[in-house]
Amino acid sequence: MISLNLHARALQERIDTVKRIVDETHKTSATGAPGPISREARGIAIVLLFAAYEDLLTSLTRTLLEAAINLRVSNRRLQPGLRAFALAASAKSARDMSEKKLYSTTLPNLIEVSGRGGHHCTIDANSFPADGSFMKRSQIEVWCRLFSEPYQKLGPPCA
């Protein structure tokens, strides 16, 4: 079983820090208006919250991928989302290949990696399912689809 307590505590600590920054910089003066630094503090709070969100997703991804690697199963036995991570390196190398090398080398290697048996798993724990949107909604949807149950085809991801 994977424990997410470490991730939850880290996120809560970051949120508590942001709350303290906002509380300290938004104390009202004798006139009842917040101090002059309050606007900048709100901007820093947004940056810190985004950093917490990004760190949560990347560290959680690493934890899940490390757990999959520690199962010591072949790529063939992985769930479809985890199999995508196992094939990611081979697929990336296929992007810039000439047509001749694509069919003579790269695609056969991809097929070989996908069907490996035994206890060989090719997941890179440092992978992250980036879709180019840099942590926007579509990025989260890709993340959720990869880590969801393979047969959950109904409804929105992460519902």
Buried (B, 14 or more C-beta within 10 A) or exposed (E): EEEEEEBEEBBEEBBEBBEEBBEEBEEEEEEEEBEEEBEEBBEBBEEBBEEBBBBBBEBBBBBBBEEBBEEEBBBBEBEEBBBBBBBBBBEEBBEEBEEEEBEEBBBEEBEEBBEBEEEEBBBEBEBBBEEEEEBEEEBBBBBBBBBBEEEEEEEEBEE
